[in-house]
Amino acid sequence: MIVKYIPRDGQGRLTLIACALVATWWTGPCQRRLFSSVSIDYSGHSRWINCVVLSKSKTRLFEHVRSLRLDDRSLPPFARYSMQSLPKVSGEYLSALHNLCSLKLYTIKIEHIGEEGFRTCFSAFRETLTHLTLDNFCTSFSAFVALVDYFPNITSLQVGLFFVKPDKEPVRALSRPLRGKISLRHIINDSCMAFFNRLVELDLEYEELVIEDNCRATTKLLESVLQLSASTVKYLKLHIASQCECPYYASSSLRILTRALAF
């Protein structure tokens, strides 16, 4: 009971690690808490592979993982992680995460990897995943739709800064309506407007739309975003980023949002 209240970041992680070394019967609860949320970046990737993935005695830890974050932002954008490399680089442990609920992919190229690639990477948690975060990524519209549609039980989709590539594959129809909550953060590039216009045309039934604005979104872009699930959204939230704390910028964002809502 006490271990459940120890935070999993910063000093809390050090406390959990220390507690795991105190006694054998403390180890299990501390490991469950530590490994319930795993973050892997470039600097820690080899340590994760060598100390956990390749250690047969520690693969049991995979069953504790509920949230996984893959982040390679220590490198130039899109320099390392790609959907094409995931089956080879991460498939060995992704296929063991049978209880994963949240997947966060940062600085990644989202590409078509085919049904076999999807099965290798994501089939273990296809039914359990409910939260998908994509941030600072590059994608084509068809690849984005294929990835999101692969997980039938996603109730929360968060999309951050992204760049759009031309489509080389046909866009497949969604297997079911996309429902729940969609969050958009730092959407500032007007070239993404066509992406949102195409997204609007899909079968969307989101009930909650969250926009994290950094005061650089244009009226036209917000107009496109606000059309997402326009007939089903019940909750609309606008978060002003910290750089918008100046009353002038905050009021400017609200004026843009008001004009967009008028349409």
BAKEFI-735871 format. One record per residue: residue number from 1; y, z, x of N, C-alpha, C, O in turn. Coordinates in steps of 0.001 Angstrom, whole numbers. Layout:
<recs>
REC   num       npy       npz       npx      capy      capz      capx       cpy       cpz       cpx       opy       opz       opx
REC   NUM         Y         Z         X         Y         Z         X         Y         Z         X         Y         Z         X
...
</recs>
This chain:
<recs>
REC   num       npy       npz       npx      capy      capz      capx       cpy       cpz       cpx       opy       opz       opx
REC     1     -1205         0       828         0         0         0      1258         0       865      2228      -696       563
REC     2      1235       779      1932      2409       860      2814      2629      -464      3538      3763      -926      3671
REC     3      1544     -1067      4001      1640     -2317      4757      2312     -3405      3926      3037     -4233      4478
REC     4      2089     -3424      2614      2669     -4441      1749      4187     -4414      1760      4826     -5419      1449
REC     5      4772     -3273      2115      6230     -3139      2099      6873     -3403      3458      8097     -3357      3581
REC     6      6068     -3677      4469      6618     -4003      5787      6996     -5480      5785      6132     -6321      5537
REC     7      8255     -5828      6054      8665     -7247      6041      7911     -8043      7093      7402     -7491      8068
REC     8      7849     -9378      6874      7064    -10229      7754      7901    -10925      8813      7377    -11759      9552
REC     9      9182    -10609      8908     10007    -11264      9922     10698    -10213     10782     10796     -9044     10408
REC    10     11171    -10652     11934     11925     -9764     12816     11142     -8529     13219      9991     -8614     13648
REC    11     11787     -7380     13075     11188     -6116     13472      9921     -5812     12685      9006     -5162     13192
REC    12      9872     -6286     11447      8697     -6042     10618      7431     -6631     11219      6372     -6004     11187
REC    13      7541     -7841     11770      6365     -8475     12392      5895     -7664     13601      4694     -7503     13815
REC    14      6838     -7161     14382      6462     -6334     15536      5760     -5062     15079      4817     -4599     15721
REC    15      6224     -4499     13968      5588     -3300     13419      4167     -3600     12973      3248     -2826     13242
REC    16      3985     -4734     12287      2653     -5107     11821      1697     -5354     12988       534     -4956     12937
REC    17      2188     -6004     14028      1357     -6258     15208       951     -4944     15859      -199     -4768     16259
REC    18      1905     -4023     15961      1598     -2713     16553       585     -1954     15696      -343     -1337     16220
REC    19       767     -2004     14382      -160     -1301     13487     -1572     -1882     13575     -2558     -1151     13478
REC    20     -1659     -3202     13758     -2972     -3851     13836     -3774     -3370     15036     -4999     -3489     15047
REC    21     -3098     -2826     16051     -3762     -2373     17266     -4122      -891     17228     -4769      -380     18142
REC    22     -3699      -203     16165     -3906      1248     16112     -5360      1601     15853     -5946      2421     16559
REC    23     -5941       970     14828     -7317      1297     14464     -7967        81     13825     -7280      -772     13263
REC    24     -9273         0     13909     -9996     -1160     13377     -9729     -1342     11894     -9556     -2471     11434
REC    25     -9692      -265     11144     -9519      -388      9692     -8078      -645      9292     -7801      -858      8112
REC    26     -7148      -631     10249     -5770     -1076      9980     -5620     -2583     10240     -4709     -3218      9710
REC    27     -6508     -3144     11048     -6350     -4525     11498     -6356     -5515     10346     -5486     -6383     10270
REC    28     -7331     -5394      9444     -7461     -6329      8326     -6211     -6409      7460     -5674     -7500      7273
REC    29     -5728     -5278      6922     -4515     -5318      6094     -3297     -5877      6827     -2498     -6605      6237
REC    30     -3152     -5542      8105     -2001     -6045      8870     -2112     -7550      9104     -1115     -8268      9021
REC    31     -3314     -8023      9394     -3497     -9460      9600     -3260    -10238      8305     -2664    -11314      8330
REC    32     -3717     -9707      7194     -3465    -10372      5908     -1977    -10501      5662     -1508    -11531      5177
REC    33     -1232     -9459      5995       222     -9490      5799       884    -10453      6789      1754    -11236      6405
REC    34       482    -10400      8041      1082    -11258      9066       831    -12735      8807      1727    -13564      8965
REC    35      -388    -13056      8409      -769    -14457      8279      -575    -15007      6878      -921    -16159      6615
REC    36       -24    -14203      5970       254    -14734      4636      1360    -15779      4688      1423    -16659      3829
REC    37      2240    -15688      5695      3305    -16666      5877      3323    -17097      7342      3589    -16284      8228
REC    38      3039    -18378      7596      2931    -18891      8961      3989    -19966      9184      4149    -20867      8361
REC    39      4709    -19871     10295      5711    -20866     10669      5353    -21421     12045      5228    -20667     13010
REC    40      5188    -22735     12131      4789    -23368     13389      5868    -24350     13810      6164    -25304     13091
REC    41      6449    -24118     14967      7424    -25059     15509      6876    -25623     16824      5758    -25310     17234
REC    42      7676    -26445     17459      7200    -27120     18677      6823    -26118     19758      5804    -26279     20430
REC    43      7644    -25083     19929      7398    -24124     21003      6144    -23285     20750      5508    -22830     21701
REC    44      5782    -23075     19487      4635    -22232     19188      3382    -22984     18810      2354    -22371     18521
REC    45      3451    -24329     18808      2313    -25113     18348      1086    -24920     19230       -11    -24708     18712
REC    46      1244    -24989     20545        90    -24861     21437      -511    -23459     21356     -1729    -23302     21445
REC    47       331    -22444     21189      -178    -21067     21058     -1001    -20911     19777     -2035    -20244     19770
REC    48      -520    -21542     18682     -1244    -21498     17418     -2603    -22192     17544     -3616    -21687     17061
REC    49     -2609    -23358     18201     -3855    -24112     18362     -4843    -23351     19247     -6012    -23203     18894
REC    50     -4370    -22871     20394     -5270    -22234     21359     -5749    -20861     20911     -6907    -20503     21122
REC    51     -4853    -20088     20289     -5196    -18698     19968     -5843    -18521     18601     -6544    -17536     18373
REC    52     -5616    -19463     17691     -6157    -19305     16337     -7118    -20435     15979     -8279    -20192     15649
REC    53     -6621    -21682     16047     -7420    -22816     15575     -8702    -22981     16395     -9781    -23166     15832
REC    54     -8583    -22915     17731     -9739    -23135     18592    -10577    -21879     18815    -11638    -21934     19435
REC    55    -10094    -20754     18308    -10841    -19505     18437    -11714    -19322     17205    -11208    -18972     16139
REC    56    -13011    -19552     17332    -13908    -19497     16183    -13910    -18124     15525    -14160    -18009     14325
REC    57    -13631    -17078     16310    -13652    -15729     15758    -12422    -15435     14905    -12393    -14443     14176
REC    58    -11389    -16307     14996    -10149    -16040     14270     -9891    -17018     13127     -8883    -16899     12431
REC    59    -10789    -17981     12926    -10566    -18942     11853    -10593    -18282     10478    -10106    -18860      9506
REC    60    -11155    -17079     10386    -11144    -16347      9115     -9715    -16031      8670     -9474    -15760      7493
REC    61     -8772    -16067      9610     -7378    -15770      9273     -6782    -16827      8352     -5810    -16550      7648
REC    62     -7350    -18042      8344     -6827    -19120      7509     -6833    -18749      6031     -5961    -19179      5277
REC    63     -7809    -17957      5617     -7900    -17622      4201     -6743    -16748      3735     -6513    -16618      2533
REC    64     -6008    -16144      4677     -4870    -15288      4324     -3579    -16080      4140     -2626    -15570      3552
REC    65     -3533    -17315      4633     -2283    -18080      4651     -1932    -18547      3240     -2691    -19276      2602
REC    66      -766    -18111      2772      -254    -18534      1472       939    -19480      1611      1199    -20295       726
REC    67      1661    -19366      2730      2844    -20196      2962      2799    -20751      4383      2578    -20006      5338
REC    68      3007    -22058      4523      2995    -22711      5834      4260    -23522      6009      4655    -24289      5131
REC    69      4890    -23338      7161      6109    -24077      7500      5874    -24821      8811      5582    -24203      9835
REC    70      5999    -26136      8779      5901    -26963      9978      7294    -27459     10309      7910    -28176      9520
REC    71      7789    -27078     11472      9185    -27341     11803      9286    -27771     13253      8899    -27027     14154
REC    72      9802    -28965     13481      9950    -29468     14846     11409    -29760     15163     11710    -30713     15882
REC    73     12318    -28945     14631     13744    -29226     14812     14238    -28943     16225     15407    -29180     16530
REC    74     13357    -28437     17096     13756    -28269     18488     13843    -29616     19200     14426    -29714     20279
REC    75     13262    -30656     18594     13320    -32008     19152     14358    -32835     18397     14824    -32418     17336
REC    76     14726    -33997     18930     15619    -34886     18177     15004    -35227     16828     13780    -35240     16702
REC    77     15829    -35505     15809     15307    -35789     14469     14210    -36847     14476     14359    -37917     15066
REC    78     13117    -36528     13813     12006    -37454     13579     11309    -37904     14856     10660    -38950     14877
REC    79     11442    -37113     15927     10873    -37538     17203      9393    -37203     17328      8695    -37793     18153
REC    80      8902    -36264     16519      7529    -35829     16764      6660    -35895     15512      5749    -36719     15424
REC    81      6942    -35034     14556      6074    -34972     13386      6206    -36233     12535      7307    -36730     12296
REC    82      5095    -36719     12099      5078    -37825     11154      3821    -37693     10312      2840    -37082     10736
REC    83      3856    -38260      9135      2688    -38213      8281      1494    -38891      8960       349    -38479      8775
REC    84      1773    -39926      9743       700    -40643     10415       -20    -39757     11427     -1221    -39915     11644
REC    85       707    -38825     12049        97    -37986     13080      -512    -36704     12529     -1274    -36037     13228
REC    86      -192    -36352     11297      -689    -35094     10742     -2212    -34990     10728     -2734    -33948     11125
REC    87     -2961    -36024     10288     -4416    -35880     10269     -4995    -35531     11636     -5926    -34731     11727
REC    88     -4458    -36118     12692     -4976    -35866     14036     -4452    -34557     14604     -5208    -33797     15208
REC    89     -3153    -34285     14415     -2528    -33122     15039     -2832    -31834     14276     -3054    -30789     14888
REC    90     -2845    -31904     12947     -2935    -30686     12143     -4097    -30660     11170     -4350    -29636     10536
REC    91     -4805    -31766     11041     -5868    -31832     10043     -6937    -30777     10215     -7529    -30325      9235
REC    92     -7193    -30377     11459     -8262    -29427     11727     -8020    -28085     11058     -8964    -27452     10587
REC    93     -6761    -27640     11009     -6507    -26357     10349     -5972    -26528      8932     -6169    -25645      8098
REC    94     -5297    -27647      8635     -4844    -27866      7264     -6030    -27904      6307     -5932    -27440      5171
REC    95     -7133    -28451      6761     -8315    -28565      5906     -8978    -27221      5651     -9915    -27139      4857
REC    96     -8505    -26155      6314     -9088    -24826      6133     -8201    -23903      5301     -8563    -22750      5064
REC    97     -7051    -24391      4857     -6099    -23544      4131     -6336    -23652      2627     -5566    -24291      1909
REC    98     -7390    -23030      2172     -7809    -23183       778     -6967    -22363      -195     -7078    -22555     -1406
REC    99     -6131    -21459       300     -5332    -20607      -577     -3831    -20850      -439     -3019    -20025      -858
REC   100     -3472    -21986       151     -2057    -22270       406     -1310    -22540      -901     -1754    -23336     -1729
REC   101      -168    -21865     -1074       662    -22043     -2262      1982    -22745     -1949      2545    -23418     -2813
REC   102      2475    -22594      -728      3781    -23139      -366      3679    -23916       943      3184    -23396      1943
REC   103      4149    -25163       932      4159    -26017      2122      5583    -26476      2375      6235    -27024      1487
REC   104      6070    -26245      3613      7432    -26613      3984      7363    -27530      5201      6871    -27137      6259
REC   105      7859    -28753      5040      7838    -29738      6118      9277    -30059      6532     10079    -30497      5707
REC   106      9594    -29844      7785     10935    -30079      8310     10862    -31118      9431      9911    -31153     10211
REC   107     11884    -31952      9485     11995    -32966     10535     10712    -33787     10625     10005    -33744     11631
REC   108     10426    -34520      9582      9187    -35274      9510      9438    -36664      8943     10317    -36853      8102
REC   109      8673    -37617      9403      8662    -38948      8808      7586    -38975      7738      6403    -38812      8036
REC   110      7987    -39177      6509      7024    -39250      5417      6623    -40708      5244      7425    -41545      4830
REC   111      5367    -40992      5568      4860    -42359      5557      3590    -42426      4713      3025    -41395      4347
REC   112      3156    -43612      4413      1893    -43794      3710       739    -43557      4681       692    -44153      5757
REC   113      -189    -42683      4294     -1343    -42407      5158     -2659    -42695      4435     -3733    -42441      4981
REC   114     -2583    -43216      3229     -3799    -43599      2514     -4535    -42412      1933     -4239    -41261      2254
REC   115     -5494    -42702      1076     -6246    -41643       401     -7036    -40797      1393     -7131    -39579      1236
REC   116     -7599    -41434      2405     -8368    -40670      3392     -7481    -39699      4150     -7878    -38562      4404
REC   117     -6269    -40143      4516     -5335    -39267      5200     -4917    -38093      4335     -4828    -36965      4819
REC   118     -4661    -38345      3060     -4320    -37268      2131     -5458    -36257      2029     -5226    -35049      2044
REC   119     -6681    -36754      1926     -7824    -35838      1815     -7967    -34989      3069     -8226    -33788      2981
REC   120     -7800    -35606      4240     -7938    -34878      5501     -6913    -33754      5605     -7242    -32644      6024
REC   121     -5686    -34042      5227     -4601    -33072      5408     -4475    -32075      4254     -4297    -30878      4478
REC   122     -4567    -32568      3035     -4101    -31770      1913     -5143    -31418       856     -4841    -30649       -57
REC   123     -6347    -31949       946     -7306    -31735      -151     -7684    -30266      -306     -8008    -29831     -1412
REC   124     -7651    -29489       787     -8055    -28077       718     -7163    -27274      -215     -7625    -26337      -866
REC   125     -5875    -27639      -284     -4951    -26876     -1127     -4270    -27754     -2176     -3191    -27426     -2669
REC   126     -4903    -28854     -2504     -4305    -29760     -3501     -4074    -29054     -4832     -3038    -29253     -5467
REC   127     -5022    -28238     -5256     -4921    -27584     -6558     -4123    -26287     -6506     -3601    -25853     -7533
REC   128     -4014    -25656     -5342     -3354    -24353     -5249     -1862    -24458     -4935     -1111    -23517     -5191
REC   129     -1428    -25589     -4384       -30    -25720     -3966       897    -25773     -5175       707    -26583     -6082
REC   130      1906    -24897     -5176      2883    -24863     -6264      4315    -25082     -5776      5202    -25366     -6582
REC   131      4553    -24955     -4474      5911    -25083     -3934      5887    -26047     -2752      5133    -25851     -1799
REC   132      6715    -27087     -2818      6814    -28076     -1735      8269    -28207     -1311      9144    -28472     -2135
REC   133      8522    -28020       -17      9865    -28153       548      9871    -29271      1586      9031    -29295      2486
REC   134     10817    -30190      1458     11007    -31280      2416     12460    -31247      2861     13367    -31312      2031
REC   135     12687    -31146      4166     14063    -31000      4641     14247    -31763      5949     13356    -31799      6797
REC   136     15427    -32373      6091     15764    -33125      7298     14669    -34145      7597     14113    -34171      8695
REC   137     14372    -34970      6624     13245    -35880      6739     13660    -37320      6482     14765    -37596      6013
REC   138     12761    -38217      6796     12968    -39645      6613     11824    -40177      5753     10664    -39843      5995
REC   139     12136    -40991      4766     11093    -41444      3857     11483    -42757      3189     12655    -43131      3143
REC   140     10482    -43437      2681     10716    -44514      1721     10471    -43915       342      9814    -42881       220
REC   141     10990    -44553      -684     10829    -44005     -2031      9359    -43955     -2435      8910    -42973     -3027
REC   142      8617    -44996     -2123      7202    -45044     -2514      6384    -43964     -1805      5491    -43374     -2411
REC   143      6680    -43696      -517      5952    -42656       222      6272    -41280      -327      5395    -40419      -408
REC   144      7523    -41069      -703      7933    -39796     -1296      7185    -39547     -2601      6663    -38454     -2819
REC   145      7132    -40545     -3459      6447    -40415     -4748      4961    -40150     -4540      4379    -39315     -5232
REC   146      4342    -40854     -3591      2914    -40672     -3327      2606    -39249     -2883      1607    -38668     -3310
REC   147      3461    -38678     -2024      3232    -37321     -1534      3397    -36301     -2653      2531    -35447     -2844
REC   148      4499    -36380     -3392      4757    -35399     -4447      3702    -35486     -5542      3272    -34467     -6081
REC   149      3295    -36686     -5862      2343    -36868     -6959       933    -36426     -6588       100    -36225     -7472
REC   150       653    -36272     -5303      -694    -35884     -4880     -1039    -34470     -5336     -2209    -34156     -5555
REC   151       -22    -33611     -5482      -251    -32217     -5836        45    -32016     -7323      1209    -32056     -7720
REC   152      -967    -31802     -8147      -769    -31784     -9600      -114    -30527    -10145       339    -30516    -11290
REC   153       -53    -29457     -9338       430    -28177     -9869      1738    -27708     -9255      2055    -26520     -9312
REC   154      2502    -28624     -8667      3795    -28250     -8089      4767    -27876     -9207      5007    -28665    -10121
REC   155      5317    -26683     -9128      6324    -26231    -10092      7694    -26054     -9448      8680    -25804    -10142
REC   156      7759    -26182     -8123      9030    -26045     -7417      9094    -27074     -6296      8279    -27047     -5374
REC   157     10060    -27977     -6377     10263    -29007     -5359     11661    -28848     -4786     12651    -28909     -5515
REC   158     11737    -28644     -3469     13027    -28495     -2793     13217    -29639     -1815     12366    -29889      -961
REC   159     14336    -30330     -1947     14625    -31499     -1107     15933    -31254      -369     16962    -30975      -984
REC   160     15885    -31363       960     17083    -31181      1772     17601    -32511      2293     17314    -33565      1726
REC   161     18351    -32456      3356     18947    -33648      3947     17871    -34681      4268     16856    -34350      4881
REC   162     18087    -35932      3855     17087    -36954      4135     17731    -38320      4307     18879    -38544      3925
REC   163     16955    -39226      4895     17375    -40600      5117     16333    -41524      4502     15136    -41242      4565
REC   164     16773    -42606      3917     15888    -43485      3165     15565    -44739      3975     16453    -45382      4535
REC   165     14275    -45071      4024     13823    -46302      4672     13495    -47340      3598     13196    -46974      2461
REC   166     13546    -48611      3937     13163    -49653      2970     11692    -49518      2582     10862    -49089      3383
REC   167     11392    -49883      1365     10020    -49799       881      9197    -50981      1363      9638    -52128      1299
REC   168      7992    -50687      1846      7035    -51727      2208      5802    -51671      1317      4934    -52541      1386
REC   169      5734    -50642       483      4603    -50463      -414      5108    -50396     -1851      6245    -49981     -2079
REC   170      4289    -50795     -2828      4694    -50660     -4229      4763    -49191     -4631      4033    -48357     -4094
REC   171      5635    -48882     -5570      5766    -47511     -6065      4767    -47315     -7194      4813    -48013     -8208
REC   172      3866    -46362     -7009      2859    -46143     -8035      3410    -45233     -9134      4309    -44427     -8897
REC   173      2864    -45375    -10318      3290    -44548    -11444      2803    -43120    -11241      1739    -42897    -10663
REC   174      3585    -42151    -11719      3194    -40752    -11619      1968    -40490    -12482      1827    -41048    -13571
REC   175      1088    -39637    -11982      -116    -39296    -12731       159    -38306    -13852      -639    -38156    -14777
REC   176      1323    -37620    -13753      1725    -36672    -14801      3217    -36424    -14632      3758    -36688    -13558
REC   177      3906    -35918    -15669      5340    -35650    -15529      5596    -34576    -14467      4793    -33658    -14301
REC   178      6708    -34694    -13758      7102    -33668    -12794      7902    -32607    -13533      8940    -32900    -14125
REC   179      7412    -31376    -13495      8019    -30286    -14255      8342    -29110    -13351      7934    -29065    -12190
REC   180      9089    -28152    -13909      9401    -26921    -13200     10829    -26913    -12700     11772    -27030    -13483
REC   181     10987    -26771    -11379     12306    -26616    -10768     12457    -27605     -9623     11544    -27774     -8814
REC   182     13613    -28257     -9556     13935    -29125     -8431     15244    -28647     -7813     16242    -28462     -8510
REC   183     15227    -28450     -6493     16400    -27969     -5757     16826    -29020     -4749     15995    -29566     -4023
REC   184     18114    -29302     -4704     18662    -30287     -3782     19719    -29611     -2930     20658    -29015     -3459
REC   185     19577    -29699     -1624     20529    -29038      -739     21133    -30037       237     20440    -30865       828
REC   186     22455    -29929       385     23200    -30739      1350     22927    -32230      1180     22689    -32945      2153
REC   187     22964    -32684       -63     22818    -34111      -337     24195    -34745      -225     24986    -34690     -1167
REC   188     24483    -35342       918     25848    -35801      1185     25937    -37304      1408     27036    -37857      1445
REC   189     24820    -37958      1554     24819    -39363      1952     24775    -40266       723     23791    -40258       -17
REC   190     25830    -41040       501     25878    -41915      -666     24790    -42985      -637     24474    -43571     -1673
REC   191     24216    -43246       535     23132    -44218       597     21891    -43708      -124     20984    -44481      -429
REC   192     21851    -42407      -394     20723    -41818     -1135     20886    -41990     -2642     19993    -41633     -3411
REC   193     22028    -42536     -3065     22276    -42676     -4492     21227    -43568     -5157     20757    -43269     -6255
REC   194     20867    -44655     -4494     19853    -45548     -5049     18515    -44829     -5168     17751    -45080     -6100
REC   195     18233    -43929     -4218     17003    -43139     -4260     16960    -42292     -5530     15948    -42267     -6232
REC   196     18071    -41593     -5824     18109    -40745     -7020     18093    -41585     -8295     17497    -41189     -9296
REC   197     18739    -42728     -8258     18721    -43595     -9437     17293    -44049     -9759     16925    -44169    -10927
REC   198     16501    -44298     -8727     15102    -44679     -8952     14281    -43467     -9389     13362    -43590    -10200
REC   199     14617    -42308     -8850     13897    -41095     -9227     14101    -40768    -10705     13184    -40299    -11380
REC   200     15305    -41018    -11194     15620    -40765    -12600     14697    -41567    -13517     14361    -41118    -14613
REC   201     14294    -42736    -13072     13485    -43620    -13903     12027    -43174    -14012     11276    -43706    -14829
REC   202     11621    -42194    -13186     10254    -41700    -13255     10107    -40698    -14401     11079    -40351    -15073
REC   203      8880    -40246    -14605      8588    -39321    -15697      8937    -37904    -15251      8081    -37185    -14736
REC   204     10192    -37504    -15448     10673    -36195    -15011     10956    -35303    -16212     11589    -35721    -17182
REC   205     10473    -34065    -16128     10724    -33105    -17194     11089    -31746    -16606     10616    -30707    -17067
REC   206     11941    -31769    -15577     12345    -30518    -14942     13183    -29677    -15895     14007    -30197    -16647
REC   207     12957    -28358    -15848     13733    -27442    -16675     14877    -26811    -15899     15836    -26319    -16495
REC   208     14784    -26821    -14570     15826    -26182    -13756     16244    -27124    -12636     15403    -27670    -11923
REC   209     17551    -27307    -12489     18133    -28143    -11443     19104    -27295    -10629     20058    -26735    -11170
REC   210     18855    -27206     -9332     19696    -26420     -8432     20327    -27358     -7422     19627    -28127     -6763
REC   211     21648    -27300     -7296     22375    -28128     -6331     23085    -27208     -5359     23955    -26433     -5756
REC   212     22718    -27288     -4077     23408    -26521     -3037     24426    -27450     -2401     24075    -28341     -1628
REC   213     25692    -27232     -2736     26755    -28160     -2357     27476    -27666     -1117     27791    -26481     -1007
REC   214     27739    -28570      -183     28533    -28219       991     29902    -28893       955     30538    -29102      1988
REC   215     30340    -29228      -261     31683    -29765      -515     31883    -31176         5     33020    -31636       110
REC   216     30803    -31873       334     30957    -33229       839     30325    -34259       -86     30393    -35460       178
REC   217     29720    -33802     -1150     29117    -34734     -2104     30207    -35397     -2937     31165    -34741     -3345
REC   218     30064    -36678     -3185     31051    -37412     -3967     30722    -37312     -5456     29625    -36907     -5843
REC   219     31690    -37688     -6271     31487    -37648     -7712     30349    -38564     -8131     29521    -38179     -8956
REC   220     30295    -39764     -7578     29244    -40709     -7956     27864    -40176     -7596     26909    -40342     -8355
REC   221     27763    -39528     -6422     26474    -38985     -6013     26038    -37869     -6953     24877    -37808     -7358
REC   222     26973    -36985     -7298     26652    -35909     -8229     26293    -36447     -9608     25433    -35897    -10296
REC   223     26952    -37513    -10000     26617    -38137    -11284     25166    -38586    -11290     24454    -38393    -12276
REC   224     24726    -39189    -10185     23331    -39634    -10088     22374    -38458    -10130     21359    -38493    -10826
REC   225     22706    -37414     -9378     21838    -36239     -9316     21719    -35564    -10672     20638    -35110    -11048
REC   226     22816    -35495    -11406     22816    -34804    -12696     22050    -35557    -13767     21827    -35026    -14855
REC   227     21647    -36778    -13480     20847    -37522    -14442     19358    -37172    -14341     18562    -37581    -15187
REC   228     18986    -36413    -13302     17594    -36025    -13148     17178    -35121    -14306     17732    -34035    -14473
REC   229     16223    -35553    -15093     15727    -34772    -16240     16856    -34328    -17157     16860    -33200    -17650
REC   230     17815    -35224    -17383     18998    -34855    -18167     18641    -34344    -19559     19361    -33511    -20111
REC   231     17556    -34822    -20127     17198    -34419    -21492     16365    -33146    -21554     16162    -32598    -22638
REC   232     15876    -32661    -20406     15006    -31477    -20417     15560    -30289    -19646     15073    -29173    -19827
REC   233     16563    -30488    -18790     17093    -29383    -17987     17736    -28324    -18880     18575    -28622    -19729
REC   234     17311    -27069    -18659     17879    -25945    -19399     18752    -25067    -18514     19631    -24360    -19007
REC   235     18511    -25111    -17212     19252    -24261    -16278     19819    -25132    -15162     19077    -25829    -14469
REC   236     21118    -25088    -14996     21811    -25845    -13954     22564    -24870    -13063     23396    -24102    -13545
REC   237     22277    -24897    -11764     22911    -23966    -10834     23602    -24743     -9721     23049    -25702     -9181
REC   238     24813    -24319     -9385     25548    -24894     -8261     25810    -23786     -7260     26476    -22801     -7578
REC   239     25285    -23945     -6044     25501    -22978     -4975     26499    -23564     -3982     26277    -24646     -3440
REC   240     27587    -22855     -3748     28579    -23298     -2774     28190    -22762     -1410     28023    -21553     -1250
REC   241     28041    -23634      -423     27630    -23225       912     28714    -22386      1571     29861    -22367      1123
REC   242     28339    -21693      2640     29246    -20748      3295     30505    -21417      3810     31570    -20800      3814
REC   243     30407    -22672      4247     31592    -23348      4760     32574    -23701      3647     33677    -24177      3912
REC   244     32160    -23462      2383     33028    -23759      1254     33678    -22504       696     34173    -22514      -432
REC   245     33685    -21420      1471     34232    -20177       958     35743    -20271       741     36316    -19493       -21
REC   246     36366    -21208      1400     37786    -21428      1158     37984    -21828      -305     37318    -22751      -776
REC   247     38876    -21165     -1033     39069    -21461     -2459     39348    -22933     -2727     38926    -23473     -3750
REC   248     40068    -23590     -1800     40402    -24993     -2039     39142    -25843     -2107     38984    -26652     -3022
REC   249     38221    -25660     -1119     37006    -26460     -1090     36082    -26107     -2238     35458    -26988     -2829
REC   250     35988    -24821     -2559     35123    -24408     -3660     35602    -25010     -4975     34804    -25524     -5759
REC   251     36914    -24943     -5212     37442    -25490     -6465     37295    -27009     -6480     37102    -27602     -7541
REC   252     37384    -27643     -5310     37198    -29082     -5233     35783    -29460     -5664     35592    -30424     -6405
REC   253     34788    -28696     -5194     33407    -28960     -5584     33221    -28787     -7081     32537    -29579     -7729
REC   254     33832    -27750     -7619     33698    -27506     -9058     34365    -28616     -9863     33862    -29001    -10918
REC   255     35494    -29135     -9376     36172    -30225    -10075     35286    -31473    -10080     35170    -32159    -11095
REC   256     34661    -31759     -8928     33769    -32913     -8847     32607    -32743     -9812     32246    -33675    -10531
REC   257     32018    -31544     -9825     30892    -31273    -10723     31317    -31413    -12175     30579    -31972    -12987
REC   258     32498    -30913    -12509     32990    -31014    -13881     33181    -32462    -14297     32821    -32846    -15411
REC   259     33748    -33271    -13401     33925    -34683    -13712     32587    -35380    -13896     32427    -36224    -14778
REC   260     31609    -35007    -13032     30289    -35610    -13130     29604    -35223    -14431     28959    -36055    -15068
REC   261     29742    -33961    -14827     29145    -33501    -16080     29759    -34213    -17286     29110    -34384    -18318
REC   262     31007    -34621    -17140     31678    -35292    -18263     31014    -36611    -18608     31159    -37116    -19721
REC   263     30279    -37175    -17642     29615    -38445    -17891     28281    -38247    -18583     27584    -39221    -18870
</recs>
